[in-house]
Amino acid sequence: MTDYSFFRRKIGNIEAIECPGNPQDPIIILCHGYGSLADNLTFFPSICSFSKLRPTWIFPNGILPLENDFRGSRACFPLNVLLLQELSRLYANGVGNLQEKYDELFDVDLETPKEALEELILNLNRPYNEIIIGGFSQGAILATHLVLTSQNPYAGALIFAGARLFNQGWEEGLKQCAQVPFLQSHGYEDEILPYHLGAHLNDLLLTKLNGQFVSFHGGHEIPSVVFQKMQVTVPNWIDPARG
């Protein structure tokens, strides 16, 4: 069984947890969701190991500290929790036509966390084609924003329980962004970010980018089928001979 070491370090202006791998192998950056911490994703190296590569994993903490019910946890960007709870309740009760409210929910500043994360990436001193960017929930949205609003040729994007945002310039950005391959997943029964938000994102991404969409019966989570797909897909992004 492979042993993994974890180190806390500041990269740029972001506190992060690093799990070092082989220097010649890629770096995988995974951003956590709202009300969580970098620690909550550190199971990835052991759950999702690769037979022919050992990447370095980096788990950044969100730049926004939270208070009240979420004291001690962090976020990548602000979120109206009361509105999110209202939307989850309406969705669970079968109410349709909620897109306007989701647009309101995601009318947030993504540029500030984008700049902080891009500074972290620059401090890694690695070419973009050796860096995979991804995340879960809010972290997936931020990773998508980085891909679609820059021309950086990342090795790939991992989008777990993400969503399509209609007010962040993604449609225009997609026309100029690099050809970044992606692996996306979403649960049919997700009540936090309902499945259709992920499906709409997939429709947008596939207008230009190549990727795979893993749909599964489950909620706001990352099930084993996604890890299995990731173990096959990521090596092919780096070197098809490793897949």
Helices and strands as residue ranges (DSSP letters): E 7-11, E 14-19, E 27-31, G 38-41, H 44-47, E 56-60, E 64-65, G 68-70, E 74-75, H 81-92, H 99-105, H 111-123, G 128-130, E 131-136, H 138-148, E 156-160, H 170-176, E 182-187, H 195-205, E 211-216, H 224-238, G 240-242
